[in-house]
Amino acid sequence: MGLGGISIWQLLIVLVIVLLLF
């Protein structure tokens, strides 16, 4: 399940990284 090559899991990982950095 991906939209334009961007999957929900990738978005979740990015959110987790941002939360860890900030």
N, CA, C and O atoms as a GROMACS GRO file, in nm:
protein
   88
    1MET      N    1   0.084  -0.120   0.000
    1MET     CA    2   0.000   0.000   0.000
    1MET      C    3   0.088   0.125   0.000
    1MET      O    4   0.131   0.172   0.105
    2GLY      N    5   0.113   0.177  -0.119
    2GLY     CA    6   0.198   0.295  -0.128
    2GLY      C    7   0.137   0.398  -0.221
    2GLY      O    8   0.065   0.364  -0.315
    3LEU      N    9   0.164   0.524  -0.194
    3LEU     CA   10   0.108   0.632  -0.277
    3LEU      C   11   0.223   0.711  -0.338
    3LEU      O   12   0.292   0.784  -0.267
    4GLY      N   13   0.243   0.696  -0.466
    4GLY     CA   14   0.350   0.770  -0.533
    4GLY      C   15   0.487   0.729  -0.484
    4GLY      O   16   0.580   0.809  -0.486
    5GLY      N   17   0.500   0.604  -0.438
    5GLY     CA   18   0.629   0.554  -0.390
    5GLY      C   19   0.650   0.587  -0.243
    5GLY      O   20   0.753   0.550  -0.185
    6ILE      N   21   0.554   0.657  -0.181
    6ILE     CA   22   0.566   0.691  -0.039
    6ILE      C   23   0.466   0.608   0.040
    6ILE      O   24   0.345   0.622   0.024
    7SER      N   25   0.519   0.520   0.126
    7SER     CA   26   0.431   0.432   0.203
    7SER      C   27   0.403   0.493   0.341
    7SER      O   28   0.474   0.582   0.387
    8ILE      N   29   0.298   0.442   0.405
    8ILE     CA   30   0.262   0.493   0.537
    8ILE      C   31   0.373   0.464   0.637
    8ILE      O   32   0.400   0.545   0.727
    9TRP      N   33   0.438   0.349   0.621
    9TRP     CA   34   0.547   0.313   0.714
    9TRP      C   35   0.662   0.413   0.703
    9TRP      O   36   0.722   0.449   0.804
   10GLN      N   37   0.691   0.458   0.581
   10GLN     CA   38   0.800   0.555   0.565
   10GLN      C   39   0.766   0.687   0.634
   10GLN      O   40   0.852   0.750   0.694
   11LEU      N   41   0.638   0.727   0.626
   11LEU     CA   42   0.595   0.851   0.691
   11LEU      C   43   0.606   0.837   0.842
   11LEU      O   44   0.647   0.931   0.911
   12LEU      N   45   0.570   0.718   0.895
   12LEU     CA   46   0.577   0.694   1.040
   12LEU      C   47   0.722   0.700   1.086
   12LEU      O   48   0.751   0.757   1.192
   13ILE      N   49   0.813   0.642   1.008
   13ILE     CA   50   0.956   0.644   1.045
   13ILE      C   51   1.008   0.786   1.048
   13ILE      O   52   1.085   0.823   1.137
   14VAL      N   53   0.967   0.867   0.950
   14VAL     CA   54   1.011   1.008   0.946
   14VAL      C   55   0.960   1.083   1.068
   14VAL      O   56   1.033   1.163   1.127
   15LEU      N   57   0.834   1.056   1.106
   15LEU     CA   58   0.776   1.124   1.222
   15LEU      C   59   0.851   1.086   1.348
   15LEU      O   60   0.878   1.171   1.432
   16VAL      N   61   0.887   0.957   1.361
   16VAL     CA   62   0.960   0.910   1.479
   16VAL      C   63   1.097   0.976   1.487
   16VAL      O   64   1.140   1.017   1.594
   17ILE      N   65   1.166   0.987   1.372
   17ILE     CA   66   1.298   1.050   1.370
   17ILE      C   67   1.289   1.196   1.410
   17ILE      O   68   1.372   1.245   1.486
   18VAL      N   69   1.187   1.266   1.359
   18VAL     CA   70   1.168   1.408   1.392
   18VAL      C   71   1.141   1.423   1.542
   18VAL      O   72   1.195   1.513   1.606
   19LEU      N   73   1.058   1.335   1.596
   19LEU     CA   74   1.027   1.342   1.739
   19LEU      C   75   1.151   1.315   1.823
   19LEU      O   76   1.169   1.376   1.928
   20LEU      N   77   1.236   1.224   1.777
   20LEU     CA   78   1.359   1.193   1.851
   20LEU      C   79   1.457   1.308   1.845
   20LEU      O   80   1.527   1.336   1.943
   21LEU      N   81   1.463   1.376   1.730
   21LEU     CA   82   1.556   1.488   1.715
   21LEU      C   83   1.509   1.608   1.795
   21LEU      O   84   1.589   1.681   1.854
   22PHE      N   85   1.376   1.629   1.798
   22PHE     CA   86   1.320   1.742   1.872
   22PHE      C   87   1.244   1.690   1.992
   22PHE      O   88   1.188   1.769   2.068
   0.00000   0.00000   0.00000
